[in-house]
Amino acid sequence: MESRFSLQLDEFHPSEGGTAVALGFFDGVHRGHQAILKTAREMAQARGLEPIAFTFSNHPATVLAPERSPDLLMDQVERFALIERLGLRVVWLDFQSAFSRIEAADFARGFLKERLGARVVSVGPNYRFGHGARGDGALLASLAEEMGLEVVQVPGLESGGALVSSSRIRRLVRHGRMEEAAAALGRPYRVQGRVEAGDSRGANLGTRTANLRIPEGRVVPATGVYAVWAGCLGNLRPGVANFGVRPTFGGGVPVLEVHLLDFTADLYGRHLEVFLVSRLRDERRFPHADDLKAQIGLDVALARAILSRSSKPESLVRLG
């Protein structure tokens, strides 16, 4: 699903009055990112500028250090659409090695000022730019002063006693610490995909499931059982999900099996979004299917209790 509002750099022409630019990759569009983006938007409104976010379609590490390229918290469509929801146009570029060779001063003068028409720039505390990532917020502010460009360095936000960052949220998700991840993101961690045909074991246990695989390149949560909000076409329902290899039935490729509570329709082939709210327990092997069935009943009861105290997140299916 393509965004109607984002533009590749070659297609972008800054407005005559200039722009307020938020800079960053913004994986997750977490609470810290939101502060950077909202700063650019608010300053644009105050000064009659066009608010934009300049970012890349791919993470720079995919080019500069592929072996260290992180799995991402969201795909490009979701990332761009969430930025747009905050009121900024996304201007993007495919990151290539040539871009990394631009010196910091040339980036500020030739790119920000001339190509993007920047009058105001907002960045986070860890922003780096220019060849060798030698530029930081302090250097950008120094260069900007010579050009009549205003730079706002937005301070980092803390959550749970630690700085909110994409790397920290990735670690939290991988360890199943979903409440902490949600506090930093500003919403529960979300995965999405097309429902695949399963082996009907869930139906035989009295809990029909919709099965989907987490797309390659996305952050994978810890295996286990989760309380979730899940659904199609913006209609979210409470549910319980197992992510793992289903050891009771011999294992296999990890899959997310989602059981929507009080819902029996077949979702095969439909697009499903799943917000992982809370990890209930480890995945484990049961000696008999009846033992698993009994545990599923306990999982459902616990998920209902947790979700009854949880605000339903805003569906992102229609974004983009």
DRENGU-129287 format. One record per residue (C-alpha): x, y, z; residue number from 1; chain. Coordinates in nm, 3 decimals. Example, Ala and Ser with C-alpha at 12.3 -4.5 7.8 and 13.67 -1.06 7.14 Angstrom:
BEGIN
ATOM       u       v       w pos unit
ATOM   1.230  -0.450   0.780   1    A
ATOM   1.367  -0.106   0.714   2    A
//
This chain:
BEGIN
ATOM       u       v       w pos unit
ATOM   0.000   0.000   0.000   1    A
ATOM   0.173   0.317  -0.117   2    A
ATOM   0.144   0.645   0.067   3    A
ATOM  -0.013   0.932  -0.122   4    A
ATOM   0.179   1.192   0.073   5    A
ATOM   0.541   1.077   0.082   6    A
ATOM   0.781   1.177  -0.195   7    A
ATOM   1.115   1.057  -0.316   8    A
ATOM   1.378   1.329  -0.295   9    A
ATOM   1.388   1.372  -0.673  10    A
ATOM   1.016   1.450  -0.672  11    A
ATOM   1.030   1.702  -0.388  12    A
ATOM   1.044   2.077  -0.442  13    A
ATOM   1.044   2.284  -0.123  14    A
ATOM   0.782   2.552  -0.083  15    A
ATOM   0.895   2.908  -0.148  16    A
ATOM   0.878   2.998   0.219  17    A
ATOM   1.104   2.712   0.321  18    A
ATOM   1.071   2.403   0.537  19    A
ATOM   1.101   2.280   0.892  20    A
ATOM   1.283   1.947   0.870  21    A
ATOM   1.290   1.657   1.116  22    A
ATOM   1.594   1.436   1.054  23    A
ATOM   1.624   1.068   1.140  24    A
ATOM   1.551   0.712   1.033  25    A
ATOM   1.265   0.689   1.287  26    A
ATOM   1.237   0.310   1.314  27    A
ATOM   0.942   0.248   1.542  28    A
ATOM   0.832   0.615   1.542  29    A
ATOM   0.864   0.580   1.919  30    A
ATOM   0.796   0.851   2.176  31    A
ATOM   1.140   1.007   2.133  32    A
ATOM   1.093   1.021   1.756  33    A
ATOM   0.748   1.169   1.803  34    A
ATOM   0.899   1.455   2.005  35    A
ATOM   1.143   1.533   1.721  36    A
ATOM   0.869   1.518   1.459  37    A
ATOM   0.622   1.726   1.659  38    A
ATOM   0.890   1.990   1.720  39    A
ATOM   0.939   2.033   1.345  40    A
ATOM   0.563   2.047   1.290  41    A
ATOM   0.503   2.303   1.564  42    A
ATOM   0.788   2.526   1.449  43    A
ATOM   0.660   2.504   1.092  44    A
ATOM   0.317   2.618   1.209  45    A
ATOM   0.465   2.906   1.408  46    A
ATOM   0.682   3.029   1.119  47    A
ATOM   0.464   2.953   0.818  48    A
ATOM   0.694   2.676   0.689  49    A
ATOM   0.626   2.338   0.532  50    A
ATOM   0.684   2.055   0.783  51    A
ATOM   0.875   1.757   0.642  52    A
ATOM   1.066   1.457   0.770  53    A
ATOM   1.373   1.356   0.573  54    A
ATOM   1.457   0.988   0.604  55    A
ATOM   1.576   0.682   0.413  56    A
ATOM   1.382   0.389   0.273  57    A
ATOM   1.649   0.148   0.398  58    A
ATOM   1.851   0.153   0.718  59    A
ATOM   2.200   0.298   0.648  60    A
ATOM   2.358  -0.009   0.808  61    A
ATOM   2.227  -0.224   0.522  62    A
ATOM   2.487  -0.049   0.304  63    A
ATOM   2.760   0.054   0.550  64    A
ATOM   2.771  -0.257   0.769  65    A
ATOM   2.531  -0.526   0.643  66    A
ATOM   2.651  -0.775   0.903  67    A
ATOM   2.532  -0.537   1.177  68    A
ATOM   2.213  -0.420   1.011  69    A
ATOM   1.933  -0.442   1.270  70    A
ATOM   1.599  -0.612   1.229  71    A
ATOM   1.339  -0.338   1.222  72    A
ATOM   1.039  -0.253   1.437  73    A
ATOM   0.823  -0.169   1.135  74    A
ATOM   0.825  -0.167   0.757  75    A
ATOM   0.860   0.138   0.537  76    A
ATOM   0.489   0.185   0.468  77    A
ATOM   0.398   0.179   0.835  78    A
ATOM   0.687   0.408   0.930  79    A
ATOM   0.605   0.667   0.666  80    A
ATOM   0.234   0.660   0.739  81    A
ATOM   0.283   0.708   1.113  82    A
ATOM   0.506   1.009   1.044  83    A
ATOM   0.240   1.151   0.813  84    A
ATOM  -0.022   1.098   1.080  85    A
ATOM   0.180   1.340   1.293  86    A
ATOM   0.135   1.604   1.024  87    A
ATOM   0.460   1.594   0.826  88    A
ATOM   0.532   1.508   0.467  89    A
ATOM   0.793   1.234   0.427  90    A
ATOM   1.076   1.305   0.184  91    A
ATOM   1.287   0.995   0.138  92    A
ATOM   1.591   0.860  -0.036  93    A
ATOM   1.732   0.513  -0.093  94    A
ATOM   2.049   0.517   0.115  95    A
ATOM   2.356   0.442  -0.096  96    A
ATOM   2.727   0.455  -0.020  97    A
ATOM   2.770   0.781  -0.216  98    A
ATOM   2.546   0.960   0.034  99    A
ATOM   2.770   0.848   0.321 100    A
ATOM   3.066   1.024   0.159 101    A
ATOM   2.910   1.371   0.177 102    A
ATOM   3.107   1.582   0.423 103    A
ATOM   2.918   1.724   0.720 104    A
ATOM   2.951   2.087   0.606 105    A
ATOM   2.836   2.002   0.254 106    A
ATOM   2.537   1.817   0.395 107    A
ATOM   2.434   2.119   0.599 108    A
ATOM   2.494   2.381   0.331 109    A
ATOM   2.421   2.204   0.006 110    A
ATOM   2.165   1.950   0.111 111    A
ATOM   1.966   2.084   0.404 112    A
ATOM   1.968   2.451   0.310 113    A
ATOM   1.955   2.432  -0.069 114    A
ATOM   1.797   2.098  -0.161 115    A
ATOM   1.544   2.068   0.121 116    A
ATOM   1.489   2.441   0.170 117    A
ATOM   1.539   2.409   0.544 118    A
ATOM   1.491   2.708   0.769 119    A
ATOM   1.445   2.504   1.087 120    A
ATOM   1.586   2.158   1.165 121    A
ATOM   1.498   1.929   1.456 122    A
ATOM   1.719   1.636   1.558 123    A
ATOM   1.745   1.394   1.848 124    A
ATOM   2.034   1.365   2.096 125    A
ATOM   2.210   1.085   1.904 126    A
ATOM   2.176   1.222   1.553 127    A
ATOM   2.484   1.179   1.331 128    A
ATOM   2.549   1.293   0.976 129    A
ATOM   2.820   1.341   0.718 130    A
ATOM   3.118   1.130   0.613 131    A
ATOM   3.223   0.891   0.888 132    A
ATOM   2.924   1.007   1.097 133    A
ATOM   3.149   1.286   1.222 134    A
ATOM   2.867   1.539   1.241 135    A
ATOM   2.647   1.565   1.549 136    A
ATOM   2.389   1.806   1.683 137    A
ATOM   2.651   2.048   1.815 138    A
ATOM   2.833   2.066   1.481 139    A
ATOM   2.505   2.105   1.296 140    A
ATOM   2.412   2.396   1.523 141    A
ATOM   2.753   2.556   1.461 142    A
ATOM   2.724   2.521   1.083 143    A
ATOM   2.364   2.637   1.089 144    A
ATOM   2.452   2.961   1.265 145    A
ATOM   2.665   3.062   0.966 146    A
ATOM   2.373   2.995   0.730 147    A
ATOM   2.092   3.150   0.928 148    A
ATOM   1.949   2.806   0.991 149    A
ATOM   1.782   2.730   1.324 150    A
ATOM   1.860   2.392   1.483 151    A
ATOM   1.663   2.245   1.771 152    A
ATOM   1.824   1.952   1.952 153    A
ATOM   1.532   1.770   2.111 154    A
ATOM   1.638   1.606   2.439 155    A
ATOM   1.593   1.233   2.477 156    A
ATOM   1.299   1.088   2.667 157    A
ATOM   1.322   0.826   2.938 158    A
ATOM   1.095   0.531   2.999 159    A
ATOM   1.148   0.284   3.281 160    A
ATOM   1.462   0.468   3.388 161    A
ATOM   1.635   0.432   3.049 162    A
ATOM   1.659   0.643   2.735 163    A
ATOM   1.394   0.563   2.475 164    A
ATOM   1.569   0.429   2.166 165    A
ATOM   1.494   0.190   1.881 166    A
ATOM   1.778  -0.040   1.984 167    A
ATOM   1.646  -0.067   2.341 168    A
ATOM   1.291  -0.137   2.219 169    A
ATOM   1.424  -0.413   1.993 170    A
ATOM   1.590  -0.576   2.295 171    A
ATOM   1.271  -0.548   2.501 172    A
ATOM   1.063  -0.712   2.227 173    A
ATOM   1.315  -0.995   2.184 174    A
ATOM   1.293  -1.065   2.556 175    A
ATOM   0.913  -1.053   2.564 176    A
ATOM   0.899  -0.744   2.782 177    A
ATOM   0.601  -0.608   2.595 178    A
ATOM   0.469  -0.363   2.853 179    A
ATOM   0.807  -0.187   2.866 180    A
ATOM   0.830  -0.185   2.488 181    A
ATOM   0.481  -0.034   2.463 182    A
ATOM   0.566   0.238   2.715 183    A
ATOM   0.863   0.342   2.499 184    A
ATOM   0.681   0.308   2.166 185    A
ATOM   0.363   0.478   2.279 186    A
ATOM   0.159   0.171   2.166 187    A
ATOM   0.197  -0.208   2.181 188    A
ATOM   0.443  -0.372   1.943 189    A
ATOM   0.264  -0.472   1.624 190    A
ATOM   0.317  -0.742   1.365 191    A
ATOM   0.112  -0.800   1.054 192    A
ATOM   0.081  -1.044   0.769 193    A
ATOM  -0.139  -1.264   0.555 194    A
ATOM  -0.314  -1.549   0.735 195    A
ATOM  -0.181  -1.885   0.616 196    A
ATOM  -0.343  -2.225   0.607 197    A
ATOM  -0.274  -2.417   0.927 198    A
ATOM  -0.307  -2.779   1.035 199    A
ATOM  -0.645  -2.726   1.210 200    A
ATOM  -0.509  -2.840   1.546 201    A
ATOM  -0.642  -2.525   1.710 202    A
ATOM  -0.995  -2.597   1.589 203    A
ATOM  -0.966  -2.952   1.720 204    A
ATOM  -0.871  -2.809   2.060 205    A
ATOM  -1.169  -2.574   2.054 206    A
ATOM  -0.961  -2.264   1.978 207    A
ATOM  -0.958  -2.180   1.607 208    A
ATOM  -0.639  -1.993   1.522 209    A
ATOM  -0.522  -1.765   1.244 210    A
ATOM  -0.160  -1.837   1.158 211    A
ATOM   0.091  -1.591   1.021 212    A
ATOM   0.466  -1.567   0.988 213    A
ATOM   0.653  -1.261   1.105 214    A
ATOM   0.810  -1.108   0.792 215    A
ATOM   1.183  -1.145   0.743 216    A
ATOM   1.377  -0.846   0.868 217    A
ATOM   1.131  -0.764   1.145 218    A
ATOM   1.213  -0.788   1.515 219    A
ATOM   1.094  -1.128   1.639 220    A
ATOM   0.947  -1.147   1.990 221    A
ATOM   1.043  -1.408   2.247 222    A
ATOM   0.864  -1.737   2.199 223    A
ATOM   0.569  -1.780   2.429 224    A
ATOM   0.202  -1.704   2.481 225    A
ATOM   0.072  -1.348   2.462 226    A
ATOM  -0.241  -1.146   2.532 227    A
ATOM  -0.310  -0.956   2.210 228    A
ATOM  -0.539  -0.720   2.029 229    A
ATOM  -0.585  -0.853   1.677 230    A
ATOM  -0.809  -0.820   1.377 231    A
ATOM  -0.876  -0.723   1.019 232    A
ATOM  -0.979  -0.400   0.849 233    A
ATOM  -0.947  -0.190   1.161 234    A
ATOM  -1.179  -0.404   1.374 235    A
ATOM  -0.960  -0.513   1.665 236    A
ATOM  -1.066  -0.790   1.901 237    A
ATOM  -0.911  -0.933   2.217 238    A
ATOM  -0.717  -1.253   2.169 239    A
ATOM  -0.444  -1.488   2.284 240    A
ATOM  -0.151  -1.588   2.065 241    A
ATOM   0.131  -1.838   2.073 242    A
ATOM   0.457  -1.760   1.899 243    A
ATOM   0.688  -2.055   1.857 244    A
ATOM   0.737  -2.399   1.711 245    A
ATOM   0.443  -2.584   1.882 246    A
ATOM   0.656  -2.842   2.066 247    A
ATOM   0.357  -3.049   2.178 248    A
ATOM   0.303  -3.144   1.814 249    A
ATOM   0.662  -3.200   1.710 250    A
ATOM   0.792  -2.849   1.646 251    A
ATOM   0.861  -2.676   1.316 252    A
ATOM   0.912  -2.329   1.175 253    A
ATOM   0.816  -2.051   1.421 254    A
ATOM   0.469  -1.917   1.354 255    A
ATOM   0.231  -1.681   1.531 256    A
ATOM  -0.098  -1.859   1.606 257    A
ATOM  -0.370  -1.611   1.701 258    A
ATOM  -0.700  -1.705   1.862 259    A
ATOM  -0.953  -1.421   1.860 260    A
ATOM  -1.185  -1.445   2.159 261    A
ATOM  -1.556  -1.493   2.086 262    A
ATOM  -1.489  -1.499   1.711 263    A
ATOM  -1.526  -1.797   1.481 264    A
ATOM  -1.504  -1.667   1.123 265    A
ATOM  -1.233  -1.807   0.895 266    A
ATOM  -0.961  -1.547   0.833 267    A
ATOM  -0.758  -1.752   0.585 268    A
ATOM  -0.602  -1.527   0.321 269    A
ATOM  -0.696  -1.207   0.503 270    A
ATOM  -0.454  -0.944   0.628 271    A
ATOM  -0.417  -0.965   1.005 272    A
ATOM  -0.258  -0.717   1.243 273    A
ATOM  -0.160  -0.821   1.592 274    A
ATOM  -0.063  -0.598   1.885 275    A
ATOM   0.135  -0.796   2.144 276    A
ATOM   0.024  -0.657   2.480 277    A
ATOM   0.165  -0.891   2.745 278    A
ATOM   0.364  -1.216   2.750 279    A
ATOM   0.174  -1.467   2.964 280    A
ATOM   0.416  -1.760   2.979 281    A
ATOM   0.687  -1.958   2.804 282    A
ATOM   0.602  -2.193   2.522 283    A
ATOM   0.632  -2.546   2.648 284    A
ATOM   0.561  -2.904   2.555 285    A
ATOM   0.262  -3.081   2.712 286    A
ATOM   0.248  -3.461   2.746 287    A
ATOM  -0.106  -3.482   2.607 288    A
ATOM  -0.330  -3.264   2.391 289    A
ATOM  -0.585  -3.253   2.675 290    A
ATOM  -0.323  -3.095   2.900 291    A
ATOM  -0.260  -2.829   2.637 292    A
ATOM  -0.633  -2.770   2.600 293    A
ATOM  -0.666  -2.714   2.975 294    A
ATOM  -0.373  -2.470   2.973 295    A
ATOM  -0.523  -2.280   2.680 296    A
ATOM  -0.834  -2.227   2.891 297    A
ATOM  -0.620  -2.072   3.162 298    A
ATOM  -0.436  -1.859   2.905 299    A
ATOM  -0.764  -1.728   2.765 300    A
ATOM  -0.892  -1.635   3.111 301    A
ATOM  -0.570  -1.451   3.193 302    A
ATOM  -0.568  -1.272   2.857 303    A
ATOM  -0.927  -1.157   2.909 304    A
ATOM  -0.836  -1.014   3.249 305    A
ATOM  -0.529  -0.830   3.117 306    A
ATOM  -0.703  -0.693   2.808 307    A
ATOM  -1.003  -0.575   3.012 308    A
ATOM  -0.759  -0.331   3.176 309    A
ATOM  -0.584  -0.245   2.848 310    A
ATOM  -0.688   0.033   2.614 311    A
ATOM  -0.754  -0.091   2.263 312    A
ATOM  -0.477   0.047   2.037 313    A
ATOM  -0.554   0.236   1.721 314    A
ATOM  -0.560   0.006   1.419 315    A
ATOM  -0.286   0.081   1.166 316    A
ATOM  -0.416  -0.140   0.884 317    A
ATOM  -0.547   0.150   0.678 318    A
ATOM  -0.232   0.357   0.715 319    A
ATOM  -0.048   0.450   0.398 320    A
//
